[in-house]
Amino acid sequence: MQGLVVKKLADKFWVRVGNDIFDCVARKNLKSDGIFVGDKVIIDNANNPATIESIQKRNNQFIRPPLCNLDVLVITIAQIPEPDFNIVDKLILFSLCYGVEPIIVVNKIDIDSGICDYVKNVYGKVVKNIIFTNALTYEGVDKLKTILKNKVCAFAGQSAVGKSALVNSLLKKYASTVGEISIKNQKGKNTTRHCEIFCEDDCFITDTAGFTSLDEKLLPIAYYELPYYYPDYVQFMDKCKYKSCLHIKEPISDCKIKQLVDCGKLDKNRYLRYKDIYKVLNDKWVKTHG
């Protein structure tokens, strides 16, 4: 039978087949390759526990957290704590590099801080879907659930933006401790301790910690490929003087992206974050290739 690995603890696995969950162990020859939450596997349930016989080809794989075969990464921010758009940009970049659809969810919309307008203006041409929610009142939750239907999804973002609360609102049977914001410094306390996929109404949603630790040095691209993973830049690149324009050292007269940043049509802060990521990738290339 083919199933989906929905939970892993040490050498024990829980595999979902239809509406049933099987406790499983893996054949020894599979342990060296590793089995991750999100893996599609073939199991033999003749014995108890059942045995994972083989792993199907993966569409993608993340190292931290150990997840694979993601369809959608739900990048969650909120009015409080203050959004870190460096994290947002890196999560979008990792998603696009690994063939995962990024969507942005702005939670806690009952608090008005202008973040909603900023996200619409800056990221409206970067991601296909931007959803505005209030997990406590369920505002926007039905729209989000429709987008996530029949897809394996993971929530990512800063602590205390409401990822667990959103998962609770989407999956009524899932009882997760919701993160609290430290009154002293308004920084989140991470409450999710392991990776697990929860299934309900054809939604396969993972609540996990670790995506904020993504390191751009782990990106599977070279520095000169970076511009092609910025959808808001790609649409204007044919107006740059050089096809190989990296939007870094070229004079502003030759670079359409720099011109648009200069006149305010492209967000300056996102461009500065782009330059920071470019530098990391370029330094990595120099160290690797001399």
C-alpha positions in Angstrom: 0.0 0.0 0.0 1.2 3.5 -0.7 0.9 6.0 2.1 2.2 9.3 3.4 4.6 9.7 6.3 2.8 12.1 8.7 5.0 11.8 11.8 8.4 10.5 12.8 9.9 10.0 16.2 13.3 8.3 16.4 13.0 5.1 14.4 9.2 5.0 14.5 7.0 6.3 11.7 3.3 7.0 11.4 2.0 6.5 7.8 -1.4 7.6 6.6 -3.1 5.4 4.0 -6.5 6.8 3.2 -8.2 7.5 6.5 -6.1 5.0 8.4 -2.8 5.6 10.3 -0.3 2.7 10.6 2.5 2.5 13.1 5.6 1.5 11.0 9.2 0.7 11.2 11.6 0.9 8.2 13.7 -1.8 6.6 17.3 -1.4 7.7 18.5 -0.5 4.2 16.2 2.6 4.1 17.6 4.0 7.3 20.9 5.1 5.8 19.0 7.2 3.2 16.6 8.7 5.8 12.9 8.8 5.8 11.2 12.2 6.3 7.8 13.6 7.1 6.1 14.1 3.7 7.7 11.0 2.1 5.4 8.8 0.0 6.2 5.2 0.9 5.1 1.7 0.2 4.3 -0.3 3.3 3.6 -3.9 4.1 1.0 -4.1 6.9 1.0 -7.9 7.3 2.7 -7.5 10.7 2.3 -5.1 13.6 4.0 -2.7 13.4 3.9 -2.4 9.6 7.1 -2.2 7.5 8.1 0.6 5.2 9.4 -1.3 2.1 10.4 1.6 -0.2 10.4 5.3 -0.6 8.9 7.0 -3.7 10.8 9.6 -5.6 10.8 13.0 -3.9 9.6 16.2 -5.6 11.7 18.3 -3.1 13.4 18.1 0.2 14.2 20.6 3.0 17.0 20.0 5.4 15.7 22.0 8.3 13.1 21.0 9.2 13.4 17.5 7.6 10.4 17.8 5.3 9.8 16.7 1.7 7.2 16.7 -1.1 5.8 20.1 -0.1 3.3 21.7 -2.4 2.8 25.0 -0.6 4.8 27.0 1.9 2.5 29.3 3.9 4.7 32.2 4.9 3.0 33.7 7.9 3.5 37.2 9.3 1.5 39.4 11.6 1.1 42.9 12.8 2.8 41.9 16.1 5.6 40.8 16.5 7.1 43.2 13.9 7.5 41.4 10.6 11.0 40.4 9.6 10.9 40.7 5.8 14.4 39.3 5.5 12.8 36.0 6.6 9.9 36.5 4.2 12.2 37.0 1.2 14.4 34.0 2.1 11.4 31.8 2.5 10.0 32.9 -0.9 13.4 32.2 -2.4 13.7 28.8 -0.9 10.2 27.9 -2.1 10.8 28.9 -5.7 14.2 27.2 -5.8 12.6 23.9 -4.6 9.5 24.0 -6.7 7.1 24.9 -3.8 4.4 27.5 -4.2 4.9 30.3 -1.7 1.8 32.1 -0.3 1.8 34.9 2.2 -0.7 35.0 5.1 -1.0 38.2 7.1 -2.5 37.3 10.5 -4.0 39.4 13.3 -5.6 41.8 10.9 -7.6 43.3 13.8 -4.4 45.2 14.7 -3.9 48.0 12.2 -0.3 48.8 11.6 -0.2 49.4 7.8 1.5 46.0 7.2 -1.4 44.8 5.0 -1.0 47.6 2.5 2.8 47.2 2.4 2.5 43.5 1.7 0.0 44.0 -1.1 2.1 46.7 -2.7 5.5 44.9 -2.4 4.5 41.2 -2.8 1.4 41.4 -5.0 3.5 40.5 -8.0 5.9 38.1 -6.2 3.5 35.5 -4.9 0.2 34.2 -6.4 -1.8 34.4 -3.2 -1.8 36.8 -0.3 -4.4 36.0 2.4 -5.4 38.3 5.3 -6.6 36.4 8.4 -7.6 36.6 12.0 -7.2 33.1 13.4 -9.2 33.9 16.5 -12.4 35.1 14.6 -11.8 32.8 11.6 -11.8 35.7 9.2 -10.1 34.7 5.9 -9.6 31.1 7.1 -12.1 29.6 4.7 -10.3 31.2 1.7 -7.0 29.9 3.0 -8.5 26.4 3.4 -9.8 26.4 -0.2 -6.3 27.3 -1.5 -4.7 24.5 0.6 -7.1 21.7 -0.3 -5.5 18.5 -1.6 -2.0 19.9 -1.0 0.8 19.2 1.4 1.5 22.4 3.2 3.9 23.8 5.8 3.6 26.9 7.8 6.7 29.0 8.3 7.6 32.3 9.8 8.5 34.1 13.0 7.4 32.7 16.3 4.1 34.0 17.8 2.7 35.2 14.5 -0.1 32.7 14.9 1.0 29.7 12.9 -0.4 27.2 15.4 -3.6 29.2 15.9 -4.1 29.2 12.1 -3.6 25.4 12.0 -6.1 25.1 14.9 -8.6 27.1 13.0 -8.1 25.1 9.8 -8.0 21.7 11.5 -10.5 21.6 14.3 -9.4 18.2 15.6 -5.8 19.4 16.0 -5.1 20.6 19.6 -1.9 22.5 19.5 -0.5 24.8 22.1 -0.7 28.4 20.8 2.4 30.5 21.2 2.3 33.5 23.5 4.1 36.7 23.0 6.5 37.8 25.7 5.0 41.0 27.2 8.5 42.2 27.9 10.0 42.1 24.5 7.1 41.1 22.2 9.2 38.3 20.7 7.6 34.9 20.3 8.2 31.7 22.2 8.3 28.8 19.8 5.8 26.1 20.9 6.1 23.5 18.1 8.6 20.8 19.0 8.4 18.3 16.1 7.3 17.9 12.5 3.9 16.4 11.9 1.3 16.5 9.1 -2.3 16.8 10.2 -5.0 15.7 7.8 -8.6 16.9 7.7 -11.1 17.7 4.9 -8.4 16.8 2.3 -6.0 19.4 3.7 -2.5 18.1 4.7 -1.0 20.7 6.9 2.3 20.6 8.7 2.9 22.6 11.9 6.7 22.8 12.4 9.5 24.8 13.8 12.8 25.5 12.0 12.1 27.3 8.8 13.3 30.6 10.2 16.8 29.0 10.4 17.1 28.7 6.7 20.6 29.7 5.6 20.9 31.3 2.1 24.2 29.5 1.7 22.1 26.3 1.4 20.3 27.6 -1.7 20.8 25.3 -4.6 21.6 28.2 -7.0 24.7 30.2 -8.0 24.9 34.0 -7.4 24.3 34.7 -11.1 21.0 32.8 -11.0 19.5 34.8 -8.2 17.7 37.5 -10.3 15.6 34.8 -12.0 14.0 33.9 -8.6 12.6 37.4 -8.1 9.4 37.5 -10.1 9.0 41.2 -9.5 12.4 41.7 -11.2 12.1 39.2 -14.0 9.3 41.1 -15.7 11.6 44.1 -16.2 14.9 42.4 -16.9 14.5 42.6 -20.7 14.7 46.4 -20.3 18.2 46.2 -18.7 21.0 46.9 -21.2 22.6 43.5 -20.6 20.8 40.2 -20.6 23.2 39.0 -17.8 22.4 42.1 -15.6 22.7 41.2 -11.9 21.4 44.6 -10.7 24.4 45.0 -8.4 27.5 46.7 -10.0 25.9 47.8 -13.2 25.5 51.6 -13.5 21.9 52.8 -12.9 21.7 54.0 -16.6 22.1 50.3 -17.7 19.9 48.6 -15.1 16.1 48.9 -15.2 15.7 47.4 -11.8 17.9 50.1 -10.2 16.0 52.7 -12.0 12.6 51.4 -10.7 14.1 51.2 -7.2 15.4 54.7 -7.5 12.0 56.1 -8.5 10.1 54.1 -5.9 8.3 51.7 -8.2 10.2 48.8 -6.7 10.6 48.6 -2.9 14.1 49.8 -1.9 14.2 47.6 1.3 13.5 44.5 -0.7 16.2 45.4 -3.1 18.7 46.0 -0.2 17.8 42.5 1.1 18.4 41.2 -2.4 21.9 42.6 -2.4 22.6 41.0 1.0 21.5 37.6 -0.3 23.5 38.1 -3.5 26.6 38.9 -1.4 26.3 35.6 0.6 25.9 33.6 -2.6 28.8 35.4 -4.3 31.1 34.9 -1.3 30.1 31.2 -1.3 31.0 31.0 -5.0 34.4 32.6 -4.5 35.3 30.3 -1.7 34.2 27.2 -3.7 35.6 28.1 -7.1 38.5 30.4 -6.1 
